[in-house]
């Protein structure tokens, strides 16, 4: 199963990327994924297919709204199957200088489930809003199909962003789950802050409660790669701490 890394063509590749993304987050089951890409209805086969199709449409809309984004894909060259992908944002200036980074939560109905997801995303962004106010390359999504893990595909997908950041002489940021941390640490990313996402409300409706039960509390780590990837603890300047 030789796997090649290619630039994705958003006009044709996003349905396959969406399907692979769902499969990758289902094994093992990652509850946080529901906050970004929920399966509505009875959760059965057709509901899942509808969610995958909606995911592809939404990924396309994100690209339209965010011209600084870039997709890569990992493809099994024997079958043509997409078995992994990475979504990068390349910022020439402070990514929070305008509102273009904000996502309008359209993938939940206008009830407590949407309020939950909105608060989830607000908390998700907070560490980088504090630490990452400079030009950067940001990794938003990276996944590899369960059948293709432990083959170096994640490292190969990372290479594009690392090369881009080094060419631009800028920092890199990403938000990692516990499963991803070892990969990123291997490539000179360092933990900035742990971020526990636990949306709260005084008056949860049934939709909020249902979404909260599916997502639960999730832990993330904002991770940072300094310019050039060179880091010495106690020596390397952390720009967010620079007085």
N, C-alpha and C positions, 0 to 999 in steps of 0.2 A: 504494500500500500504506500507507494512513494507519494509524499505530500509536497506540493509546491505552494509558495506564498505569492499572491498576486494582488495587484491593485483591483479593488472591486469596481464594477460598473453599476452604479446605483439604478440605472434604467432597467437592468435585467436581473441583478443579483440579490436584491433585498428579500424577495420571498424565500429563497433558499437560505439566506443568512438568518431570517426570522425563525425558520423551522429549526435550524441547527442551534440557535440561541435557546429556544424552548427545550430542546432535547438535552442540551448541556446543563441547564439549570434544574432539570428534573432528576438527574443522576449525578451526585446525590441531590435529594430535594433541598432546594434553597428557598426558604419561606419568603425572604425579602423580595424575591422576583415578582411576587404577586402585587407588590406596591407599584411596580413599573409596568408589568404586563399581565394583568389579571385574566383568568378564565372565568367568564360569567356563566349564568344559568346553572344547569345541573352538573357542570364540570365533566360531562361525558365527551365522547369522541367528537361530535359535531361542534360542541362548545369550544373544545380545544382547537379544532381546525379554524373556527371563526376567529379565535384569539390570535392564532398564528398569522392569518390573513390581515387582521387589523394591525398587528405588530409591524408587518411589512409596509403597510400604508403609512403608519405613524413614523417609522424610520425614514421613509421618503420625505415626509413633511418636515422632520427635524433637519434633514440635509438642506431643504429649501430655505428654512428659517435661519440656518446657521452655515453661512458660506465658508466658515473657517474649519469645517469638519472634513474628515477623510476616512474612508473605510478601506481596510485590507481584508483579504479572505485567505483561508487555507483550504486547498482543494486536493482531494485524492485524485491523482492524475490517471489512475486506472478506471475510475467510475465517473469522474466529474463532480462528485458530491462535495458540497461545502461542509467542512468538518471543523471549522473554527473561524473566528474573525476578530477584528479589533477596530474600534471607533476612536479616532483621535480628534482633538480640537487644537488648532494651532493659533495661538494668540500673539500678535505683534505688540499688544499693549495690555494693560490691566483688564482681565476678562470681566471684571465687575464694574467697569467704568460706565457701562450702559446696562440696559435691561435685556440685551439679546440672549444672555445665558439662561434667562428664566423660562421654565416650561409651564405652559398652561395645562392643567390636568384635565384632559378631555376624555381619558380612557376609563373614567368611572362616571356613573350617573351623578346628577347634582344633588347629592345627599351626604350622609355622614361618611360614606366610603371615600368620596372626593375630598372632604375635609381632612380625613386621615392621611390620604396620599399627599395633599398639599403640605401638611405639617411635616410629614416624613421627608419630603424634598427640601423643605426649609432647614430642617435640622441637618440633613445630609450635606448641605452646602456650607454650613457655618464654619467649620475649621478652615476651609480654603478661603472663605471670605475674610478671615483673619490673617492667614499666613501667605496667601497666594495672590497678592495684588500687584504682580509684575508680569511682563511678557513671559510666556511659558508654552510648553507642549503638555496638554492634559490628556490622559488616557481615561475615557469614560466607560468603555466596554471592552472586555477581552474574555473570550471563552474558547474552549476546545472540547469537541465531542468526546464523551467518555471512552469510546473505543480507540481513540487516538492519543490519549494522554500518555505522559512519561516518554515522549518521543522527541522532546525539544521544540515542539511546535509553538508553545507559548513564548519561549525565548526568541524564536524566529519572528513571531509577530511583533514582539517588543522592539526588534532591531530597527524598524523603520522610524519609530518615534524617537529612539535614542539617537540615531543618526541625524534626524531632523533637528533635535534640540542642540546637538553638538555643532551642527552647521550654523545654527542661529545664535549659538553661544547664550542659551537661555536655560532656565531651570525646567524640571519636569515635576508634575504632581499627578497623583492618582488616589482614589479611595479604594482600599482593599478590604476584602473579607479575610477571615482567618485562614481560609484555604489558599488564598492567593499570596499571602505575605512571604512565604519562603521563596517563591519565584522572584518577586520584586526585590527582596533583600539580596538575592544572588546577583542582581544587576545594579547594585549600588543605590537602591532606594532605602531611605531611612524613615522611621516612624516620626511623625511630627506630633500627632495627638490621637488618642483613642476617642472614638465618637459613638456613644450608645444612643441609638434612635428609639425613642419610646414615646410616640405621640400621646397627648393627654387632652381630655376635655371634661368639663363638669357635667355636660348633658349629652352623653353618647346616645345616638339613636341605634336602631337595630343594624343598620348598614355599617355604622362605625364599629360596633361590637363584632360583627361578622368579619370585617376586614382586619381588625386588631387580632382576632383569634387566628386568622390565617397567616398573618405576617409576624406577629409577636414582637418582642424586643430584639433588635439586631445590633451587632457590634461591628464597627468599621474602624479602619486605621487610615488616617490621612498620611500618605507617604510622599517623600520628596527626594529628588535626585538633584544635587547642586550642579551648577554649570560645569560641564566636563566630567561629571561623575566623581570628582576627587573629593574625598571627605576624610577629615581627621577629627575625632571627638575632642571637643575642647579647643580646637584650633580653627576649623572651618566656620566662617561667619554664617549665621542663620539670619537671612535678611529681615525676617519678621521680628527678630530680637534686637536688631541694630538700632541703637539709640542715636 
